[in-house]
Amino acid sequence: MTIEDRRSTALHIDWTLCDGRGVCTELLPETLTRDEWGYPLARRAGSTVVLEGSDPQRAQDAVRLCPRMALRIK
């Protein structure tokens, strides 16, 4: 396994840009949930979420489809 293989892919949520439409939570239900106003929350604390399994591909879709461009892959 190379160093590149061990590097984690992460999804960063910029809550200052988000307006709570929920596209990302629909695409990543195991990773994200919504608060009472519809804003995405990581199921684990923080605004940056480490992606595992098939999540990186779905996260790319969420970034592409986010109407407010509030998501970024790191």
mmCIF file of the N, C-alpha and C atoms, coordinates in Angstrom:
data_MODEL
# 
_entry.id   MODEL 
# 
loop_
_atom_site.group_PDB 
_atom_site.id 
_atom_site.type_symbol 
_atom_site.label_atom_id 
_atom_site.label_alt_id 
_atom_site.label_comp_id 
_atom_site.label_asym_id 
_atom_site.label_entity_id 
_atom_site.label_seq_id 
_atom_site.pdbx_PDB_ins_code 
_atom_site.Cartn_x 
_atom_site.Cartn_y 
_atom_site.Cartn_z 
_atom_site.occupancy 
_atom_site.B_iso_or_equiv 
_atom_site.pdbx_formal_charge 
_atom_site.auth_seq_id 
_atom_site.auth_comp_id 
_atom_site.auth_asym_id 
_atom_site.auth_atom_id 
_atom_site.pdbx_PDB_model_num 
ATOM 1   N N  . MET A 1 1  ? 0.848   -1.187 0.000  1.00 0.00 ? 1  MET A N  1 
ATOM 2   C CA . MET A 1 1  ? 0.000   0.000  0.000  1.00 0.00 ? 1  MET A CA 1 
ATOM 3   C C  . MET A 1 1  ? 0.885   1.238  0.000  1.00 0.00 ? 1  MET A C  1 
ATOM 4   N N  . THR A 1 2  ? 0.600   2.174  -0.893 1.00 0.00 ? 2  THR A N  1 
ATOM 5   C CA . THR A 1 2  ? 1.383   3.404  -0.980 1.00 0.00 ? 2  THR A CA 1 
ATOM 6   C C  . THR A 1 2  ? 0.820   4.452  -0.028 1.00 0.00 ? 2  THR A C  1 
ATOM 7   N N  . ILE A 1 3  ? 1.600   5.502  0.144  1.00 0.00 ? 3  ILE A N  1 
ATOM 8   C CA . ILE A 1 3  ? 1.127   6.603  1.000  1.00 0.00 ? 3  ILE A CA 1 
ATOM 9   C C  . ILE A 1 3  ? -0.153  7.199  0.426  1.00 0.00 ? 3  ILE A C  1 
ATOM 10  N N  . GLU A 1 4  ? -0.243  7.312  -0.897 1.00 0.00 ? 4  GLU A N  1 
ATOM 11  C CA . GLU A 1 4  ? -1.437  7.865  -1.530 1.00 0.00 ? 4  GLU A CA 1 
ATOM 12  C C  . GLU A 1 4  ? -2.664  7.011  -1.235 1.00 0.00 ? 4  GLU A C  1 
ATOM 13  N N  . ASP A 1 5  ? -2.491  5.675  -1.174 1.00 0.00 ? 5  ASP A N  1 
ATOM 14  C CA . ASP A 1 5  ? -3.611  4.786  -0.875 1.00 0.00 ? 5  ASP A CA 1 
ATOM 15  C C  . ASP A 1 5  ? -4.129  4.991  0.539  1.00 0.00 ? 5  ASP A C  1 
ATOM 16  N N  . ARG A 1 6  ? -3.230  5.358  1.455  1.00 0.00 ? 6  ARG A N  1 
ATOM 17  C CA . ARG A 1 6  ? -3.614  5.502  2.857  1.00 0.00 ? 6  ARG A CA 1 
ATOM 18  C C  . ARG A 1 6  ? -4.201  6.870  3.173  1.00 0.00 ? 6  ARG A C  1 
ATOM 19  N N  . ARG A 1 7  ? -3.999  7.822  2.278  1.00 0.00 ? 7  ARG A N  1 
ATOM 20  C CA . ARG A 1 7  ? -4.546  9.154  2.499  1.00 0.00 ? 7  ARG A CA 1 
ATOM 21  C C  . ARG A 1 7  ? -6.060  9.105  2.490  1.00 0.00 ? 7  ARG A C  1 
ATOM 22  N N  . SER A 1 8  ? -6.661  9.833  3.384  1.00 0.00 ? 8  SER A N  1 
ATOM 23  C CA . SER A 1 8  ? -8.116  9.867  3.455  1.00 0.00 ? 8  SER A CA 1 
ATOM 24  C C  . SER A 1 8  ? -8.669  10.965 2.557  1.00 0.00 ? 8  SER A C  1 
ATOM 25  N N  . THR A 1 9  ? -9.831  10.702 2.020  1.00 0.00 ? 9  THR A N  1 
ATOM 26  C CA . THR A 1 9  ? -10.573 11.719 1.300  1.00 0.00 ? 9  THR A CA 1 
ATOM 27  C C  . THR A 1 9  ? -11.574 12.292 2.291  1.00 0.00 ? 9  THR A C  1 
ATOM 28  N N  . ALA A 1 10 ? -11.718 13.600 2.283  1.00 0.00 ? 10 ALA A N  1 
ATOM 29  C CA . ALA A 1 10 ? -12.623 14.239 3.229  1.00 0.00 ? 10 ALA A CA 1 
ATOM 30  C C  . ALA A 1 10 ? -13.548 15.208 2.504  1.00 0.00 ? 10 ALA A C  1 
ATOM 31  N N  . LEU A 1 11 ? -14.733 15.347 3.042  1.00 0.00 ? 11 LEU A N  1 
ATOM 32  C CA . LEU A 1 11 ? -15.731 16.289 2.547  1.00 0.00 ? 11 LEU A CA 1 
ATOM 33  C C  . LEU A 1 11 ? -15.832 17.418 3.556  1.00 0.00 ? 11 LEU A C  1 
ATOM 34  N N  . HIS A 1 12 ? -15.656 18.641 3.088  1.00 0.00 ? 12 HIS A N  1 
ATOM 35  C CA . HIS A 1 12 ? -15.779 19.808 3.964  1.00 0.00 ? 12 HIS A CA 1 
ATOM 36  C C  . HIS A 1 12 ? -17.090 20.521 3.655  1.00 0.00 ? 12 HIS A C  1 
ATOM 37  N N  . ILE A 1 13 ? -17.840 20.854 4.699  1.00 0.00 ? 13 ILE A N  1 
ATOM 38  C CA . ILE A 1 13 ? -19.103 21.582 4.576  1.00 0.00 ? 13 ILE A CA 1 
ATOM 39  C C  . ILE A 1 13 ? -18.869 23.027 4.997  1.00 0.00 ? 13 ILE A C  1 
ATOM 40  N N  . ASP A 1 14 ? -19.151 23.969 4.106  1.00 0.00 ? 14 ASP A N  1 
ATOM 41  C CA . ASP A 1 14 ? -19.052 25.391 4.437  1.00 0.00 ? 14 ASP A CA 1 
ATOM 42  C C  . ASP A 1 14 ? -20.459 25.860 4.802  1.00 0.00 ? 14 ASP A C  1 
ATOM 43  N N  . TRP A 1 15 ? -20.727 25.885 6.095  1.00 0.00 ? 15 TRP A N  1 
ATOM 44  C CA . TRP A 1 15 ? -22.071 26.225 6.550  1.00 0.00 ? 15 TRP A CA 1 
ATOM 45  C C  . TRP A 1 15 ? -22.438 27.675 6.249  1.00 0.00 ? 15 TRP A C  1 
ATOM 46  N N  . THR A 1 16 ? -21.462 28.537 5.988  1.00 0.00 ? 16 THR A N  1 
ATOM 47  C CA . THR A 1 16 ? -21.785 29.928 5.653  1.00 0.00 ? 16 THR A CA 1 
ATOM 48  C C  . THR A 1 16 ? -22.389 30.041 4.258  1.00 0.00 ? 16 THR A C  1 
ATOM 49  N N  . LEU A 1 17 ? -22.140 29.046 3.405  1.00 0.00 ? 17 LEU A N  1 
ATOM 50  C CA . LEU A 1 17 ? -22.713 29.049 2.051  1.00 0.00 ? 17 LEU A CA 1 
ATOM 51  C C  . LEU A 1 17 ? -23.991 28.222 1.950  1.00 0.00 ? 17 LEU A C  1 
ATOM 52  N N  . CYS A 1 18 ? -24.140 27.255 2.821  1.00 0.00 ? 18 CYS A N  1 
ATOM 53  C CA . CYS A 1 18 ? -25.254 26.298 2.756  1.00 0.00 ? 18 CYS A CA 1 
ATOM 54  C C  . CYS A 1 18 ? -26.590 26.977 3.066  1.00 0.00 ? 18 CYS A C  1 
ATOM 55  N N  . ASP A 1 19 ? -27.634 26.546 2.356  1.00 0.00 ? 19 ASP A N  1 
ATOM 56  C CA . ASP A 1 19 ? -28.974 27.025 2.697  1.00 0.00 ? 19 ASP A CA 1 
ATOM 57  C C  . ASP A 1 19 ? -29.920 25.883 3.058  1.00 0.00 ? 19 ASP A C  1 
ATOM 58  N N  . GLY A 1 20 ? -29.366 24.700 3.309  1.00 0.00 ? 20 GLY A N  1 
ATOM 59  C CA . GLY A 1 20 ? -30.150 23.596 3.859  1.00 0.00 ? 20 GLY A CA 1 
ATOM 60  C C  . GLY A 1 20 ? -31.086 22.896 2.901  1.00 0.00 ? 20 GLY A C  1 
ATOM 61  N N  . ARG A 1 21 ? -30.750 22.796 1.637  1.00 0.00 ? 21 ARG A N  1 
ATOM 62  C CA . ARG A 1 21 ? -31.631 22.115 0.686  1.00 0.00 ? 21 ARG A CA 1 
ATOM 63  C C  . ARG A 1 21 ? -31.611 20.602 0.836  1.00 0.00 ? 21 ARG A C  1 
ATOM 64  N N  . GLY A 1 22 ? -30.505 20.033 1.326  1.00 0.00 ? 22 GLY A N  1 
ATOM 65  C CA . GLY A 1 22 ? -30.474 18.614 1.666  1.00 0.00 ? 22 GLY A CA 1 
ATOM 66  C C  . GLY A 1 22 ? -30.014 17.648 0.597  1.00 0.00 ? 22 GLY A C  1 
ATOM 67  N N  . VAL A 1 23 ? -29.525 18.147 -0.534 1.00 0.00 ? 23 VAL A N  1 
ATOM 68  C CA . VAL A 1 23 ? -29.050 17.252 -1.588 1.00 0.00 ? 23 VAL A CA 1 
ATOM 69  C C  . VAL A 1 23 ? -27.942 16.346 -1.048 1.00 0.00 ? 23 VAL A C  1 
ATOM 70  N N  . CYS A 1 24 ? -26.999 16.918 -0.310 1.00 0.00 ? 24 CYS A N  1 
ATOM 71  C CA . CYS A 1 24 ? -25.867 16.143 0.199  1.00 0.00 ? 24 CYS A CA 1 
ATOM 72  C C  . CYS A 1 24 ? -26.321 15.065 1.190  1.00 0.00 ? 24 CYS A C  1 
ATOM 73  N N  . THR A 1 25 ? -27.302 15.385 2.011  1.00 0.00 ? 25 THR A N  1 
ATOM 74  C CA . THR A 1 25 ? -27.761 14.388 2.989  1.00 0.00 ? 25 THR A CA 1 
ATOM 75  C C  . THR A 1 25 ? -28.511 13.245 2.308  1.00 0.00 ? 25 THR A C  1 
ATOM 76  N N  . GLU A 1 26 ? -29.131 13.521 1.182  1.00 0.00 ? 26 GLU A N  1 
ATOM 77  C CA . GLU A 1 26 ? -29.801 12.459 0.430  1.00 0.00 ? 26 GLU A CA 1 
ATOM 78  C C  . GLU A 1 26 ? -28.796 11.550 -0.259 1.00 0.00 ? 26 GLU A C  1 
ATOM 79  N N  . LEU A 1 27 ? -27.687 12.114 -0.726 1.00 0.00 ? 27 LEU A N  1 
ATOM 80  C CA . LEU A 1 27 ? -26.663 11.323 -1.406 1.00 0.00 ? 27 LEU A CA 1 
ATOM 81  C C  . LEU A 1 27 ? -25.742 10.588 -0.430 1.00 0.00 ? 27 LEU A C  1 
ATOM 82  N N  . LEU A 1 28 ? -25.609 11.096 0.789  1.00 0.00 ? 28 LEU A N  1 
ATOM 83  C CA . LEU A 1 28 ? -24.702 10.511 1.778  1.00 0.00 ? 28 LEU A CA 1 
ATOM 84  C C  . LEU A 1 28 ? -25.412 10.253 3.110  1.00 0.00 ? 28 LEU A C  1 
ATOM 85  N N  . PRO A 1 29 ? -26.461 9.447  3.104  1.00 0.00 ? 29 PRO A N  1 
ATOM 86  C CA . PRO A 1 29 ? -27.248 9.263  4.330  1.00 0.00 ? 29 PRO A CA 1 
ATOM 87  C C  . PRO A 1 29 ? -26.496 8.565  5.467  1.00 0.00 ? 29 PRO A C  1 
ATOM 88  N N  . GLU A 1 30 ? -25.479 7.763  5.150  1.00 0.00 ? 30 GLU A N  1 
ATOM 89  C CA . GLU A 1 30 ? -24.713 7.098  6.207  1.00 0.00 ? 30 GLU A CA 1 
ATOM 90  C C  . GLU A 1 30 ? -23.686 8.044  6.829  1.00 0.00 ? 30 GLU A C  1 
ATOM 91  N N  . THR A 1 31 ? -23.387 9.129  6.129  1.00 0.00 ? 31 THR A N  1 
ATOM 92  C CA . THR A 1 31 ? -22.343 10.058 6.546  1.00 0.00 ? 31 THR A CA 1 
ATOM 93  C C  . THR A 1 31 ? -22.909 11.351 7.122  1.00 0.00 ? 31 THR A C  1 
ATOM 94  N N  . LEU A 1 32 ? -24.008 11.833 6.527  1.00 0.00 ? 32 LEU A N  1 
ATOM 95  C CA . LEU A 1 32 ? -24.599 13.112 6.928  1.00 0.00 ? 32 LEU A CA 1 
ATOM 96  C C  . LEU A 1 32 ? -26.041 12.941 7.372  1.00 0.00 ? 32 LEU A C  1 
ATOM 97  N N  . THR A 1 33 ? -26.430 13.776 8.300  1.00 0.00 ? 33 THR A N  1 
ATOM 98  C CA . THR A 1 33 ? -27.825 13.875 8.725  1.00 0.00 ? 33 THR A CA 1 
ATOM 99  C C  . THR A 1 33 ? -28.192 15.360 8.641  1.00 0.00 ? 33 THR A C  1 
ATOM 100 N N  . ARG A 1 34 ? -29.422 15.711 8.981  1.00 0.00 ? 34 ARG A N  1 
ATOM 101 C CA . ARG A 1 34 ? -29.858 17.104 8.925  1.00 0.00 ? 34 ARG A CA 1 
ATOM 102 C C  . ARG A 1 34 ? -30.309 17.573 10.291 1.00 0.00 ? 34 ARG A C  1 
ATOM 103 N N  . ASP A 1 35 ? -30.065 18.861 10.562 1.00 0.00 ? 35 ASP A N  1 
ATOM 104 C CA . ASP A 1 35 ? -30.580 19.426 11.806 1.00 0.00 ? 35 ASP A CA 1 
ATOM 105 C C  . ASP A 1 35 ? -32.036 19.839 11.606 1.00 0.00 ? 35 ASP A C  1 
ATOM 106 N N  . GLU A 1 36 ? -32.644 20.443 12.599 1.00 0.00 ? 36 GLU A N  1 
ATOM 107 C CA . GLU A 1 36 ? -34.064 20.777 12.520 1.00 0.00 ? 36 GLU A CA 1 
ATOM 108 C C  . GLU A 1 36 ? -34.388 21.840 11.476 1.00 0.00 ? 36 GLU A C  1 
ATOM 109 N N  . TRP A 1 37 ? -33.379 22.559 10.987 1.00 0.00 ? 37 TRP A N  1 
ATOM 110 C CA . TRP A 1 37 ? -33.584 23.555 9.941  1.00 0.00 ? 37 TRP A CA 1 
ATOM 111 C C  . TRP A 1 37 ? -33.183 23.034 8.560  1.00 0.00 ? 37 TRP A C  1 
ATOM 112 N N  . GLY A 1 38 ? -32.740 21.798 8.480  1.00 0.00 ? 38 GLY A N  1 
ATOM 113 C CA . GLY A 1 38 ? -32.372 21.190 7.207  1.00 0.00 ? 38 GLY A CA 1 
ATOM 114 C C  . GLY A 1 38 ? -30.904 21.261 6.846  1.00 0.00 ? 38 GLY A C  1 
ATOM 115 N N  . TYR A 1 39 ? -30.090 21.843 7.700  1.00 0.00 ? 39 TYR A N  1 
ATOM 116 C CA . TYR A 1 39 ? -28.661 21.958 7.403  1.00 0.00 ? 39 TYR A CA 1 
ATOM 117 C C  . TYR A 1 39 ? -27.949 20.634 7.665  1.00 0.00 ? 39 TYR A C  1 
ATOM 118 N N  . PRO A 1 40 ? -26.939 20.322 6.848  1.00 0.00 ? 40 PRO A N  1 
ATOM 119 C CA . PRO A 1 40 ? -26.241 19.047 7.003  1.00 0.00 ? 40 PRO A CA 1 
ATOM 120 C C  . PRO A 1 40 ? -25.361 19.023 8.247  1.00 0.00 ? 40 PRO A C  1 
ATOM 121 N N  . LEU A 1 41 ? -25.358 17.881 8.889  1.00 0.00 ? 41 LEU A N  1 
ATOM 122 C CA . LEU A 1 41 ? -24.490 17.630 10.032 1.00 0.00 ? 41 LEU A CA 1 
ATOM 123 C C  . LEU A 1 41 ? -23.778 16.306 9.800  1.00 0.00 ? 41 LEU A C  1 
ATOM 124 N N  . ALA A 1 42 ? -22.511 16.285 10.111 1.00 0.00 ? 42 ALA A N  1 
ATOM 125 C CA . ALA A 1 42 ? -21.779 15.022 10.042 1.00 0.00 ? 42 ALA A CA 1 
ATOM 126 C C  . ALA A 1 42 ? -22.289 14.111 11.147 1.00 0.00 ? 42 ALA A C  1 
ATOM 127 N N  . ARG A 1 43 ? -22.450 12.856 10.820 1.00 0.00 ? 43 ARG A N  1 
ATOM 128 C CA . ARG A 1 43 ? -22.873 11.904 11.861 1.00 0.00 ? 43 ARG A CA 1 
ATOM 129 C C  . ARG A 1 43 ? -21.805 11.827 12.942 1.00 0.00 ? 43 ARG A C  1 
ATOM 130 N N  . ARG A 1 44 ? -20.555 12.132 12.562 1.00 0.00 ? 44 ARG A N  1 
ATOM 131 C CA . ARG A 1 44 ? -19.470 12.325 13.528 1.00 0.00 ? 44 ARG A CA 1 
ATOM 132 C C  . ARG A 1 44 ? -19.219 13.827 13.571 1.00 0.00 ? 44 ARG A C  1 
ATOM 133 N N  . ALA A 1 45 ? -18.849 14.369 14.689 1.00 0.00 ? 45 ALA A N  1 
ATOM 134 C CA . ALA A 1 45 ? -18.724 15.821 14.876 1.00 0.00 ? 45 ALA A CA 1 
ATOM 135 C C  . ALA A 1 45 ? -17.783 16.480 13.877 1.00 0.00 ? 45 ALA A C  1 
ATOM 136 N N  . GLY A 1 46 ? -18.069 17.737 13.577 1.00 0.00 ? 46 GLY A N  1 
ATOM 137 C CA . GLY A 1 46 ? -17.180 18.544 12.764 1.00 0.00 ? 46 GLY A CA 1 
ATOM 138 C C  . GLY A 1 46 ? -17.755 18.922 11.413 1.00 0.00 ? 46 GLY A C  1 
ATOM 139 N N  . SER A 1 47 ? -17.067 19.863 10.760 1.00 0.00 ? 47 SER A N  1 
ATOM 140 C CA . SER A 1 47 ? -17.504 20.298 9.439  1.00 0.00 ? 47 SER A CA 1 
ATOM 141 C C  . SER A 1 47 ? -16.718 19.613 8.331  1.00 0.00 ? 47 SER A C  1 
ATOM 142 N N  . THR A 1 48 ? -15.746 18.778 8.709  1.00 0.00 ? 48 THR A N  1 
ATOM 143 C CA . THR A 1 48 ? -14.996 17.998 7.741  1.00 0.00 ? 48 THR A CA 1 
ATOM 144 C C  . THR A 1 48 ? -15.223 16.529 8.052  1.00 0.00 ? 48 THR A C  1 
ATOM 145 N N  . VAL A 1 49 ? -15.650 15.785 7.037  1.00 0.00 ? 49 VAL A N  1 
ATOM 146 C CA . VAL A 1 49 ? -16.045 14.387 7.203  1.00 0.00 ? 49 VAL A CA 1 
ATOM 147 C C  . VAL A 1 49 ? -15.100 13.494 6.413  1.00 0.00 ? 49 VAL A C  1 
ATOM 148 N N  . VAL A 1 50 ? -14.467 12.519 7.080  1.00 0.00 ? 50 VAL A N  1 
ATOM 149 C CA . VAL A 1 50 ? -13.625 11.548 6.388  1.00 0.00 ? 50 VAL A CA 1 
ATOM 150 C C  . VAL A 1 50 ? -14.545 10.566 5.674  1.00 0.00 ? 50 VAL A C  1 
ATOM 151 N N  . LEU A 1 51 ? -14.266 10.335 4.394  1.00 0.00 ? 51 LEU A N  1 
ATOM 152 C CA . LEU A 1 51 ? -15.115 9.480  3.564  1.00 0.00 ? 51 LEU A CA 1 
ATOM 153 C C  . LEU A 1 51 ? -14.507 8.096  3.425  1.00 0.00 ? 51 LEU A C  1 
ATOM 154 N N  . GLU A 1 52 ? -15.353 7.092  3.507  1.00 0.00 ? 52 GLU A N  1 
ATOM 155 C CA . GLU A 1 52 ? -14.905 5.709  3.413  1.00 0.00 ? 52 GLU A CA 1 
ATOM 156 C C  . GLU A 1 52 ? -15.778 4.943  2.438  1.00 0.00 ? 52 GLU A C  1 
ATOM 157 N N  . GLY A 1 53 ? -15.314 3.794  2.012  1.00 0.00 ? 53 GLY A N  1 
ATOM 158 C CA . GLY A 1 53 ? -16.105 2.917  1.151  1.00 0.00 ? 53 GLY A CA 1 
ATOM 159 C C  . GLY A 1 53 ? -16.488 3.591  -0.147 1.00 0.00 ? 53 GLY A C  1 
ATOM 160 N N  . SER A 1 54 ? -17.774 3.563  -0.479 1.00 0.00 ? 54 SER A N  1 
ATOM 161 C CA . SER A 1 54 ? -18.257 4.171  -1.722 1.00 0.00 ? 54 SER A CA 1 
ATOM 162 C C  . SER A 1 54 ? -18.583 5.650  -1.535 1.00 0.00 ? 54 SER A C  1 
ATOM 163 N N  . ASP A 1 55 ? -18.396 6.175  -0.329 1.00 0.00 ? 55 ASP A N  1 
ATOM 164 C CA . ASP A 1 55 ? -18.718 7.581  -0.068 1.00 0.00 ? 55 ASP A CA 1 
ATOM 165 C C  . ASP A 1 55 ? -17.953 8.573  -0.939 1.00 0.00 ? 55 ASP A C  1 
ATOM 166 N N  . PRO A 1 56 ? -16.663 8.367  -1.271 1.00 0.00 ? 56 PRO A N  1 
ATOM 167 C CA . PRO A 1 56 ? -15.984 9.379  -2.087 1.00 0.00 ? 56 PRO A CA 1 
ATOM 168 C C  . PRO A 1 56 ? -16.679 9.661  -3.423 1.00 0.00 ? 56 PRO A C  1 
ATOM 169 N N  . GLN A 1 57 ? -17.174 8.636  -4.088 1.00 0.00 ? 57 GLN A N  1 
ATOM 170 C CA . GLN A 1 57 ? -17.859 8.868  -5.368 1.00 0.00 ? 57 GLN A CA 1 
ATOM 171 C C  . GLN A 1 57 ? -19.176 9.621  -5.151 1.00 0.00 ? 57 GLN A C  1 
ATOM 172 N N  . ARG A 1 58 ? -19.937 9.220  -4.138 1.00 0.00 ? 58 ARG A N  1 
ATOM 173 C CA . ARG A 1 58 ? -21.192 9.916  -3.858 1.00 0.00 ? 58 ARG A CA 1 
ATOM 174 C C  . ARG A 1 58 ? -20.927 11.345 -3.390 1.00 0.00 ? 58 ARG A C  1 
ATOM 175 N N  . ALA A 1 59 ? -19.819 11.536 -2.669 1.00 0.00 ? 59 ALA A N  1 
ATOM 176 C CA . ALA A 1 59 ? -19.462 12.887 -2.227 1.00 0.00 ? 59 ALA A CA 1 
ATOM 177 C C  . ALA A 1 59 ? -19.134 13.774 -3.423 1.00 0.00 ? 59 ALA A C  1 
ATOM 178 N N  . GLN A 1 60 ? -18.453 13.220 -4.422 1.00 0.00 ? 60 GLN A N  1 
ATOM 179 C CA . GLN A 1 60 ? -18.175 13.985 -5.638 1.00 0.00 ? 60 GLN A CA 1 
ATOM 180 C C  . GLN A 1 60 ? -19.482 14.424 -6.297 1.00 0.00 ? 60 GLN A C  1 
ATOM 181 N N  . ASP A 1 61 ? -20.468 13.524 -6.313 1.00 0.00 ? 61 ASP A N  1 
ATOM 182 C CA . ASP A 1 61 ? -21.779 13.870 -6.862 1.00 0.00 ? 61 ASP A CA 1 
ATOM 183 C C  . ASP A 1 61 ? -22.427 14.984 -6.039 1.00 0.00 ? 61 ASP A C  1 
ATOM 184 N N  . ALA A 1 62 ? -22.325 14.894 -4.716 1.00 0.00 ? 62 ALA A N  1 
ATOM 185 C CA . ALA A 1 62 ? -22.910 15.916 -3.839 1.00 0.00 ? 62 ALA A CA 1 
ATOM 186 C C  . ALA A 1 62 ? -22.261 17.273 -4.079 1.00 0.00 ? 62 ALA A C  1 
ATOM 187 N N  . VAL A 1 63 ? -20.933 17.288 -4.232 1.00 0.00 ? 63 VAL A N  1 
ATOM 188 C CA . VAL A 1 63 ? -20.227 18.544 -4.501 1.00 0.00 ? 63 VAL A CA 1 
ATOM 189 C C  . VAL A 1 63 ? -20.714 19.138 -5.820 1.00 0.00 ? 63 VAL A C  1 
ATOM 190 N N  . ARG A 1 64 ? -20.821 18.299 -6.823 1.00 0.00 ? 64 ARG A N  1 
ATOM 191 C CA . ARG A 1 64 ? -21.244 18.752 -8.153 1.00 0.00 ? 64 ARG A CA 1 
ATOM 192 C C  . ARG A 1 64 ? -22.684 19.260 -8.149 1.00 0.00 ? 64 ARG A C  1 
ATOM 193 N N  . LEU A 1 65 ? -23.553 18.637 -7.357 1.00 0.00 ? 65 LEU A N  1 
ATOM 194 C CA . LEU A 1 65 ? -24.975 18.979 -7.365 1.00 0.00 ? 65 LEU A CA 1 
ATOM 195 C C  . LEU A 1 65 ? -25.381 20.032 -6.327 1.00 0.00 ? 65 LEU A C  1 
ATOM 196 N N  . CYS A 1 66 ? -24.485 20.391 -5.436 1.00 0.00 ? 66 CYS A N  1 
ATOM 197 C CA . CYS A 1 66 ? -24.826 21.370 -4.394 1.00 0.00 ? 66 CYS A CA 1 
ATOM 198 C C  . CYS A 1 66 ? -25.172 22.710 -5.037 1.00 0.00 ? 66 CYS A C  1 
ATOM 199 N N  . PRO A 1 67 ? -26.406 23.197 -4.855 1.00 0.00 ? 67 PRO A N  1 
ATOM 200 C CA . PRO A 1 67 ? -26.819 24.440 -5.510 1.00 0.00 ? 67 PRO A CA 1 
ATOM 201 C C  . PRO A 1 67 ? -26.107 25.675 -4.971 1.00 0.00 ? 67 PRO A C  1 
ATOM 202 N N  . ARG A 1 68 ? -25.531 25.606 -3.790 1.00 0.00 ? 68 ARG A N  1 
ATOM 203 C CA . ARG A 1 68 ? -24.850 26.754 -3.190 1.00 0.00 ? 68 ARG A CA 1 
ATOM 204 C C  . ARG A 1 68 ? -23.332 26.602 -3.164 1.00 0.00 ? 68 ARG A C  1 
ATOM 205 N N  . MET A 1 69 ? -22.828 25.502 -3.743 1.00 0.00 ? 69 MET A N  1 
ATOM 206 C CA . MET A 1 69 ? -21.389 25.212 -3.773 1.00 0.00 ? 69 MET A CA 1 
ATOM 207 C C  . MET A 1 69 ? -20.784 25.281 -2.363 1.00 0.00 ? 69 MET A C  1 
ATOM 208 N N  . ALA A 1 70 ? -21.492 24.675 -1.411 1.00 0.00 ? 70 ALA A N  1 
ATOM 209 C CA . ALA A 1 70 ? -21.075 24.693 -0.016 1.00 0.00 ? 70 ALA A CA 1 
ATOM 210 C C  . ALA A 1 70 ? -20.251 23.470 0.387  1.00 0.00 ? 70 ALA A C  1 
ATOM 211 N N  . LEU A 1 71 ? -19.927 22.621 -0.571 1.00 0.00 ? 71 LEU A N  1 
ATOM 212 C CA . LEU A 1 71 ? -19.165 21.407 -0.275 1.00 0.00 ? 71 LEU A CA 1 
ATOM 213 C C  . LEU A 1 71 ? -17.856 21.414 -1.049 1.00 0.00 ? 71 LEU A C  1 
ATOM 214 N N  . ARG A 1 72 ? -16.827 20.814 -0.430 1.00 0.00 ? 72 ARG A N  1 
ATOM 215 C CA . ARG A 1 72 ? -15.528 20.729 -1.085 1.00 0.00 ? 72 ARG A CA 1 
ATOM 216 C C  . ARG A 1 72 ? -14.867 19.410 -0.677 1.00 0.00 ? 72 ARG A C  1 
ATOM 217 N N  . ILE A 1 73 ? -14.225 18.758 -1.629 1.00 0.00 ? 73 ILE A N  1 
ATOM 218 C CA . ILE A 1 73 ? -13.454 17.543 -1.349 1.00 0.00 ? 73 ILE A CA 1 
ATOM 219 C C  . ILE A 1 73 ? -12.035 17.984 -1.019 1.00 0.00 ? 73 ILE A C  1 
ATOM 220 N N  . LYS A 1 74 ? -11.501 17.446 0.083  1.00 0.00 ? 74 LYS A N  1 
ATOM 221 C CA . LYS A 1 74 ? -10.133 17.768 0.496  1.00 0.00 ? 74 LYS A CA 1 
ATOM 222 C C  . LYS A 1 74 ? -9.260  16.560 0.361  1.00 0.00 ? 74 LYS A C  1 
# 
